[in-house]
Amino acid sequence: MISFCYHTDILERYPNLCGGILQVENLRNQPSPPELQEAFRAEQQQVLQRIGERPLSEIPSLAAWRSAFRGFGVEPTKYRSAAEALLRRLTKKGDIPSINALVDAYNLVSIRYALPMAAFDVRFIQGGITVRFANGSERFTPHDQSEVEHPEAGEVIFVDQSGLVFARRWCWKQSAESTSTLETRSVILTIEAQHPGGLEDVRAAIADVSALLAQYVGGRIQAAILGVSQPCFPET
């Protein structure tokens, strides 16, 4: 089992962090079947109606992520959390395109709760993932580029024991190695919150995404909620 941990420095600066972690093994990803595509479209319309004319910056979960980004020196209107980026696409374009069953399932839940979610293919992870502040020596290949980058010192990264970065600026962008494809068989899936009431939202999101994954991609699912009292999964 691949480990996932929050470094103590992260938890000291962000004591309200609530991290839902799911390890999904032996899944069978597929193109989204019609019923999942329809459920995803319906959720998008419900979310649009719920948001209405409300600025995304006024949604508590997104506002908390903006504050977290500022806390490590990132301008959150330039680099948006994954949840805000999805909802911005939805409110500006009117829809979020289907990718595959795994990604559509967690994107559906992400917009439902306005929580950043990501799935990391475990094939390239060495030892485990730690969420920590970068020192700048680590290496990152964006999912939409081919040139290797180095994170800025002090930004929050998801990184394995070899120094390979799987996400930059916390929940802003994933790496090419981490993306979920039809060949993906096992993932670490994250659901993170920083706002008051985040624990309840993360618990609900875990239940919802677990049900969707069981229905559409199968696999063995183990879940935990991490934070100050339990920084690692599996618990050490």
C-alpha positions in Angstrom: 0.0 0.0 0.0 1.3 3.5 -0.9 1.5 5.8 2.1 0.1 9.4 2.1 1.2 11.9 4.8 0.9 15.5 5.7 4.3 16.9 6.9 4.2 18.4 10.4 5.2 21.8 9.0 2.0 21.8 6.9 -0.2 20.9 9.8 1.4 23.5 12.1 0.6 26.3 9.6 -2.8 24.9 8.5 -4.2 23.2 11.7 -7.8 23.3 10.3 -6.8 21.1 7.3 -9.0 18.1 6.8 -7.8 15.6 4.2 -10.0 12.8 3.0 -7.8 10.0 1.5 -9.1 7.0 -0.5 -6.9 4.2 -1.8 -8.6 2.4 -4.6 -7.0 -0.8 -5.8 -7.8 -3.1 -8.7 -10.2 -0.6 -10.3 -11.4 -0.9 -13.9 -11.6 2.5 -15.5 -13.6 3.0 -18.6 -15.1 5.7 -20.8 -18.1 7.1 -18.8 -21.2 5.1 -19.6 -24.3 7.1 -20.5 -25.9 7.0 -17.0 -22.8 8.5 -15.4 -22.6 11.2 -18.1 -26.2 12.0 -17.5 -25.7 12.1 -13.7 -22.7 14.4 -14.2 -24.7 16.8 -16.5 -27.5 16.9 -14.0 -25.2 17.7 -11.2 -23.7 20.5 -13.2 -27.1 22.0 -13.8 -28.0 21.8 -10.1 -24.7 23.4 -9.1 -25.3 26.2 -11.6 -28.7 26.9 -10.1 -27.4 26.8 -6.6 -24.6 29.2 -7.3 -26.7 31.6 -9.4 -25.0 35.0 -9.5 -23.0 34.4 -6.4 -19.2 35.1 -6.8 -17.1 32.0 -6.3 -15.0 33.9 -3.9 -17.9 34.0 -1.5 -18.3 30.2 -1.3 -16.8 29.3 2.1 -14.8 26.3 1.0 -13.2 28.2 -1.9 -12.6 31.3 0.1 -10.7 29.1 2.6 -8.5 27.8 -0.2 -7.8 31.2 -1.4 -6.6 32.1 2.1 -4.4 29.0 2.2 -2.8 29.8 -1.1 -2.0 33.3 0.1 -0.4 31.7 3.1 2.4 30.2 1.1 2.8 33.2 -1.2 0.5 32.3 -4.2 -2.0 34.7 -5.7 -5.2 32.6 -5.8 -6.8 34.5 -8.7 -3.8 33.5 -10.8 -3.5 30.0 -9.5 -6.9 28.6 -8.5 -7.6 25.5 -6.5 -8.9 22.6 -8.5 -12.4 23.0 -7.2 -12.5 26.7 -8.1 -11.1 26.0 -11.5 -13.8 23.4 -12.2 -16.6 25.7 -11.0 -15.1 28.6 -12.9 -15.2 26.5 -16.1 -18.8 25.5 -15.3 -20.0 29.1 -14.6 -18.1 30.6 -17.6 -18.6 27.8 -20.2 -21.8 26.2 -19.0 -20.4 22.6 -18.8 -17.5 20.4 -17.8 -16.5 17.9 -20.4 -16.4 14.1 -19.7 -13.0 12.6 -19.4 -13.5 9.0 -18.1 -15.5 7.2 -15.5 -13.0 7.7 -12.7 -12.4 11.4 -13.3 -16.1 12.2 -14.0 -17.1 10.5 -10.7 -14.8 12.6 -8.6 -15.4 15.8 -10.5 -19.1 15.3 -9.9 -18.5 15.1 -6.2 -16.0 17.9 -6.3 -18.5 20.4 -7.7 -21.2 19.2 -5.4 -19.2 20.1 -2.3 -16.9 22.7 -3.9 -13.9 20.8 -2.6 -10.7 20.1 -4.5 -10.3 16.5 -5.4 -7.6 14.6 -7.3 -6.7 11.0 -8.2 -3.0 10.0 -8.4 -2.1 6.9 -10.4 0.2 5.0 -8.1 2.3 3.4 -10.8 5.0 6.1 -10.7 4.9 6.8 -6.9 8.1 5.7 -5.1 7.5 5.0 -1.4 4.6 7.2 -0.8 3.4 10.8 -1.1 4.1 13.6 1.4 2.4 17.0 1.3 5.1 19.4 2.3 6.8 22.7 1.5 9.1 22.5 -1.5 12.8 23.2 -1.3 13.0 23.9 -5.1 15.1 20.9 -6.0 12.1 18.6 -6.8 11.0 17.9 -10.3 7.6 18.3 -11.9 6.2 17.6 -15.4 2.9 19.4 -15.9 0.1 17.2 -17.3 -0.3 19.6 -20.2 3.4 20.1 -21.0 6.5 18.1 -21.6 9.2 20.3 -20.0 10.3 19.5 -16.5 9.9 22.3 -14.0 11.1 22.8 -10.4 8.6 24.1 -7.8 9.3 27.4 -6.1 10.8 27.1 -2.6 8.1 27.3 0.0 5.1 26.3 -2.2 3.1 23.3 -1.1 3.7 20.2 -3.2 2.6 16.5 -3.3 6.0 14.7 -3.6 7.3 11.1 -3.4 10.5 9.9 -1.8 12.4 10.3 -5.1 11.6 14.0 -5.3 9.0 13.5 -8.1 6.2 16.1 -7.7 2.6 14.9 -8.3 0.9 18.2 -7.7 2.1 21.8 -7.5 0.7 24.7 -5.5 -1.2 22.3 -3.3 -4.3 21.5 -5.3 -3.6 23.6 -8.4 -2.1 21.3 -11.1 -1.3 17.6 -11.3 1.7 16.1 -13.0 1.8 14.1 -16.2 2.7 10.9 -14.3 -0.3 11.2 -11.9 -3.1 11.6 -14.4 -5.8 8.9 -14.5 -6.3 7.1 -17.8 -8.1 4.0 -19.0 -5.0 2.0 -18.1 -5.1 3.2 -14.5 -5.7 0.4 -12.0 -4.9 1.9 -8.6 -5.1 5.4 -7.3 -4.8 7.6 -4.2 -7.7 10.0 -4.3 -7.7 13.1 -2.2 -10.6 15.3 -0.9 -9.4 18.3 1.1 -11.0 21.1 3.0 -9.8 24.1 5.1 -13.1 25.8 6.0 -15.3 25.5 9.1 -17.6 22.5 8.6 -15.0 21.0 6.3 -14.9 17.7 8.3 -18.6 17.1 7.6 -18.3 18.0 3.9 -15.3 15.7 3.5 -17.1 12.8 5.2 -20.1 13.3 2.9 -17.9 13.6 -0.2 -16.1 10.3 0.8 -19.4 8.5 1.0 -20.6 9.9 -2.3 -17.5 9.3 -4.3 -17.1 5.8 -2.8 -20.6 4.9 -4.0 -19.9 6.2 -7.5 -16.6 4.4 -7.8 -18.1 1.2 -6.6 -20.8 1.5 -9.3 -18.6 2.6 -12.2 -15.0 1.4 -11.7 -15.1 -1.1 -8.9 -12.0 -2.0 -6.9 -11.1 -2.2 -3.3 -11.6 1.1 -1.4 -10.0 2.1 1.9 -10.6 5.5 3.3 -9.4 7.7 6.1 -9.6 11.4 7.2 -6.2 13.0 8.0 -5.3 16.0 10.0 -3.4 17.1 13.1 -4.5 14.0 15.1 -3.7 11.5 12.2 -1.2 12.9 9.7 -0.6 9.6 7.7 -2.5 6.8 6.0 -2.0 4.0 6.7 -1.6 5.2 10.3 1.9 4.8 11.6 
